[in-house]
Amino acid sequence: MTLLQIYWRALGYLAADRKRVALICSANVALAIVALLEPIMFGRVIGAISERGSVFTTLVMWAGLGAFNIVAFVMVARGADRFAHARRSEVLCESFERVITMPLAWHHQHGTSNALHTMLRAVETLFSLWLEFMRQHLSTAVALVLLVPTAISMDLRMSLVLLGLGLLYVGIGRMVMRRTKAGQAAVERHYHKVFAHVTDSVSNVAVLQSYNRLGHEADTLRRYVKNLLDAQNPVLDWWALANALHRLS
């Protein structure tokens, strides 16, 4: 599956409560429009002051937009947090029921600790993605759709510069993701190994204490963690480079 397909599939879990999601998304669209109008109104306020014209009406409209932006942002953040937490609990319960009903052969093949680790990390990742979508992704996308024609109508040359920087930003992200795909897959395998070792050791702590293997298991965990960090550091180097290039762009 492509990254976009995974993204849409993750957002599909939000369809369990369409009305609530539609309300939050509508508020996000309103926030995006306000974020676009605020600097325009501020510019008109400055223009009216410099021309010594009537500034009261424009100033009231600008202040009203600012107040609406604050209240709407708080309501969207509150609604998104509550809904995302509720969906995380529901998806966790559904995933748990699905895992425990799988045949024993499936559990022997994948391993209990591996399945548990995958389920917990997947639910937390979905939760973070839902929050980012309802808080930022949608409003940012709408703002970009509205900003492009507005910027072109105001200054074509500056719009072309911004478009070039945006394409550069996307290109850097795609390049880094391609470079780190294999490395990140190796990191995930090391994470599974660390989690499996910790889970198995804690589950069998009585046996480990009886056979005096606590030191051996601790040394094994340190070796697994070292391997994890050795695999993680090259990936982090690429993302550090990407952050620097993003700042330059």
ABEGO torsion letter per residue (X at the ends): XBAAAAAAAAAAAAAABAAAAAAAAAAAAAAAAAAAAAAAAAAAAAAAAAAGBBAAAAAAAAAAAAAAAAAAAAAAAAAAAAAAAAAAAAAAAAAAAAAAABBAAAAAAAEAAAAAAAAAAAAAAAAAAAAAAAAAAAAAAAAAAAAAAAAAAABAAAAAAAAAAAAAAAAAAAAAAAAAAAAAAAAAAAAAAAAAAAAAAAAAAAAAAAAGAAAAAAAAAAAAAAAAAAAAAAAAAAAAAAAAAAAAX
